[in-house]
């Protein structure tokens, strides 16, 4: 991947840093090496993901890693090294974080936590004090090597069967390039704290949490598509 990027964009435009995002010290070193190499950081994309039956590992990578990356970027590196001292943090979540996932509850819980993190860090209070945008992007079914994990990556046979039922109702996966281009578009136009879905190779669209109260004693949270 680095070789391809260098061939397309020129030398000194890409580096590879091996790091376990669940280990804060390694994440810190990745930031430090990036700054040493490029002298600035404008955009941070928290995209690490793991699919495993070990829910502690899943939470450590899919949620704790995202929190670590967001906080390090927001409080340490973007204020110091972004071109305009502002910058953008993109948290790659999932529709599972919005709607749940019968086949992988702990993965859905982690991705839901990423959305809550984005809503919290990206709120007006923080954006007004820093100018840093925090945005969540939820790609739908996408053609990545991790899209169909092995049976042992699930809590049990019932969960693997639940995945097969989900997959049977899906269309062909969208290319990764569609998601990449959508993220660029979202960085340009998305407001801080917003949540975006990229699905079926269609243009990205924003969703917004809406609390609906038909009965004063009860409330229901819905998701509303913003045109």
Buried (B, 14 or more C-beta within 10 A) or exposed (E): EEEEEBEEEEEEEBBEEEBBBBBBEBBBBBBEEBBEEBEEBBBBBBBBBBBBBEBEEBBBBBBBBBBBBBBBBBEBBBBEBBEEEBBBBBBBBBBBBBEEBBBBBBBBBBBBBBBEBBBEBBEEEBBEEBBBBBBBBBBBBBEEEEEEBEEEBBBEEEBBBBBEEBEEEEEEBBEEEBBEBBBEEBBEEBEBBBBBBBBEBEEBBBBEEEEEEEEEEEEEEEEEEEE
